[in-house]
Amino acid sequence: MATGYIHSRESFGTVDGPGVRYVLFMQGCPARCLYCHNPDTWDIHGGTSVTVEDVLSEYRKNRMFYRNGGITVSGGEPLLQLPFLCALFKAAREEGIHTCLDTAGVTFHRDPVYLSMLDDLMSHTDLVMLDIKHTDPEKHKMLTGMDNAAVLDFARYLTDKNITVWIRRVVVEGLTDDEEELLSLGRLIGEMPNVKALDVLPYHALGAQKYAGLGIPYPLAHLSPLPTEKAVAAKKTVLAGIREAKK
């Protein structure tokens, strides 16, 4: 039986896909985003073990509340645990449960064995929420410790497979908010006909206390949370980029 390792779970998630959702936050992530609010998910060897039946049993207890929702697997980076995701989403689909994968795509590669497993996962996935942190490779590396080649290739893969995608972007003042970057993101999205929604989220510092508890310096301690109106303005710029790409 496939086993996964989770950081935590949420029984009534409302911001992790359509409707009310049962959300698993998987353990392990190779990225080190400056604004990560869950540094305790980084260690792939941590977490609590769960089986597919564990998850579905918990879901069934509150199934009436999820009739317009489903199961979302987030992270950490869930694609680090691809065999478990495949087993979970296949079993969920067999019970008519809507499945959503929330990922940054940083682990994507074109190895045939990996692609075969990913193809299997996508055949049981209703929605991918893709977090595109920056379109510039060097700035992406500065922001996350990794360049964005895998992320952009994963976006192409999802488009080629015609997988329904929601794009997410966290707006961080001085890092991901300049006009040209937001327009660039919009142009990228405009070339993806499978994108059905865009979430532009303001940076917050809710994870700072976790860093303190883990004895890790919080890299953005100098920044204040981004006002909501700035995130709204940023979304308008991204939408302008989308319109530009579609002309």
Sequence and secondary structure as in RCSB ss.txt:
>XXXX:A:sequence
MATGYIHSRESFGTVDGPGVRYVLFMQGCPARCLYCHNPDTWDIHGGTSVTVEDVLSEYRKNRMFYRNGGITVSG
GEPLLQLPFLCALFKAAREEGIHTCLDTAGVTFHRDPVYLSMLDDLMSHTDLVMLDIKHTDPEKHKMLTGMDNAA
VLDFARYLTDKNITVWIRRVVVEGLTDDEEELLSLGRLIGEMPNVKALDVLPYHALGAQKYAGLGIPYPLAHLSP
LPTEKAVAAKKTVLAGIREAKK
>XXXX:A:secstr
  EEEEEEEEEEESSSSSSSEEEEEES  S   TT S GGG  TT SEEEEHHHHHHHHHHTGGGGTT EEEEES
S GGGGHHHHHHHHHHHHHTT EEEEEE  TT    HHHHHHHHHHHTT SEEEEE   SSHHHHHHHHSS SHH
HHHHHHHHHHHT  EEEEEEE TTTT  HHHHHHHHHHHHT TTEEEEEEEE   TTHHHHHHHT   TTTT   
  HHHHHHHHHHHHHHHHHHH 
